[in-house]
Amino acid sequence: MHQMVFQVAIEVGSFSKVAGFTGVRLGWVIVPEKLCYVDGKHIIDDFHKVLTFSSGPSNIVQAGGLACLTEEGIKVR
């Protein structure tokens, strides 16, 4: 049996150093849908379960992160 091999990775990032958000805990995780365990089960399914345990960052922290991603915010960084 021949298994297909995909070159994919889980990407993790934060605003801690880029935007001076030390102590605020705002970041992101990108989990490709096609990333699977050896048994073929999709990792994203377990990741969605993990997300339900967190209430997430406050609205003001999210607004700060979005401001960093605007054209003006990118220039300032």
C-alpha positions in Angstrom: 0.0 0.0 0.0 1.4 3.4 -1.0 0.6 6.4 1.3 0.4 9.9 0.0 2.7 12.3 1.9 1.8 16.0 2.2 4.2 18.6 3.2 2.1 20.6 5.6 2.7 22.2 9.0 0.8 23.8 11.9 1.7 27.5 11.9 1.7 29.4 15.3 2.2 33.1 15.8 1.7 35.9 18.2 1.6 39.7 18.5 3.9 39.6 21.6 7.1 40.9 20.0 5.9 42.2 16.6 3.4 44.6 18.2 4.6 44.9 21.7 1.7 42.9 23.1 3.8 41.3 25.9 1.6 39.8 28.5 -1.6 40.2 26.5 -1.6 36.7 24.9 -2.9 37.3 21.4 -1.9 35.0 18.6 -3.1 32.6 16.0 -2.8 29.0 14.9 -3.3 27.7 11.4 -4.1 24.0 11.1 -4.4 22.7 7.5 -7.5 20.6 7.0 -5.6 17.9 5.2 -3.2 17.4 8.0 -3.9 13.9 9.5 -2.6 11.5 12.2 -1.1 8.2 11.1 -4.5 6.6 11.4 -6.0 9.0 8.9 -8.0 11.1 11.4 -7.9 14.8 10.7 -6.0 16.8 13.3 -8.3 19.8 12.8 -11.2 17.8 14.4 -9.2 17.6 17.7 -8.1 21.2 17.4 -11.7 22.4 17.2 -12.4 20.5 20.5 -9.5 22.4 22.1 -10.9 25.7 21.0 -14.1 25.1 23.0 -12.2 25.2 26.3 -11.1 28.9 25.8 -13.2 32.0 26.0 -10.7 33.8 23.9 -9.1 37.2 24.2 -11.2 40.3 25.2 -12.8 42.5 22.6 -10.3 45.3 23.2 -7.3 42.9 22.7 -8.8 41.6 19.5 -9.4 45.2 18.3 -5.7 46.0 19.0 -4.6 42.9 17.0 -6.8 43.9 14.1 -5.4 47.4 14.2 -1.9 46.0 13.8 -3.0 44.3 10.6 -4.2 47.4 8.9 -2.1 49.2 6.3 -1.3 51.9 8.9 -0.6 49.4 11.6 1.9 47.5 9.4 3.7 50.8 8.6 4.1 51.6 12.3 5.6 48.2 13.1 
